[in-house]
């Protein structure tokens, strides 16, 4: 079958430019303006694109985004230090490498991941990486 994709590439480009405005407002405004100048840009997307440009300009005039927006996980203190001798070190379920820093014990009490990896995992998936259906709470 030859079904049309429900979203045009122009809309995807517009959303990418709007999302990148927190990182680089000048580039985002330039991309949105080039989309508006394009003759094949759909008419129904023009008001939305203009609204994005107005919002970006208004945010830029107000001083930009606060510094805490769009920051990832920071490095945990002691997260790269070895915890014990290699003989007693635990292996991560996610990376198959020796765990550096504090370990996080999973629900079977035998397998572990590093606390940094557990925090990152819980940020996007609240269930255990062992696929048992148990929720993890590494806080």
C-alpha positions, 0 to 999 in steps of 0.5 A, spaced: 500 500 500 502 507 498 499 510 504 501 518 505 504 519 512 500 523 516 505 529 518 509 533 512 516 534 513 515 541 513 511 540 520 517 536 522 522 541 520 517 546 524 517 542 530 524 541 530 526 548 529 521 550 535 524 545 540 531 547 538 529 554 541 531 553 548 538 551 546 539 556 540 534 562 539 537 565 533 538 559 529 531 557 531 528 563 528 532 563 522 529 556 520 522 558 522 523 564 517 526 560 512 520 555 512 515 561 512 519 564 506 518 557 502 513 557 497 511 549 498 510 550 506 503 549 507 498 554 508 495 551 515 502 551 518 503 558 517 499 561 523 502 556 527 509 557 525 508 565 526 506 563 533 512 559 534 516 565 532 512 570 536 513 566 542 521 565 541 522 572 540 518 574 547 522 569 551 528 572 548 526 579 550 524 576 557 531 574 558 531 567 555 530 560 558 532 559 565 539 555 566 535 549 569 531 548 563 533 542 558 539 540 563 541 532 563 543 528 569 549 531 572 555 526 575 554 523 582 559 525 587 563 518 587 560 515 581 566 514 578 570 511 584 571 504 585 567 501 591 571 495 593 576 490 590 575 487 583 574 480 587 568 483 590 565 488 585 558 487 582 557 487 575 552 491 572 546 488 569 545 494 563 552 494 561 556 488 563 561 492 566 564 493 573 560 498 577 563 504 579 560 508 585 554 506 589 551 499 587 543 499 586 540 492 588 535 490 584 529 486 586 532 479 585 537 481 591 543 478 586 543 483 580 545 490 581 546 496 576 550 502 578 546 508 582 547 513 576 544 508 571 538 506 576 537 514 576 537 514 569 533 508 567 528 510 572 527 517 569 525 514 562 522 507 565 519 506 572 520 498 571 526 494 573 531 492 567 530 485 569 523 485 565 519 482 571 514 488 572 516 490 579 517 498 579 524 501 581 525 507 586 532 509 586 531 515 590 
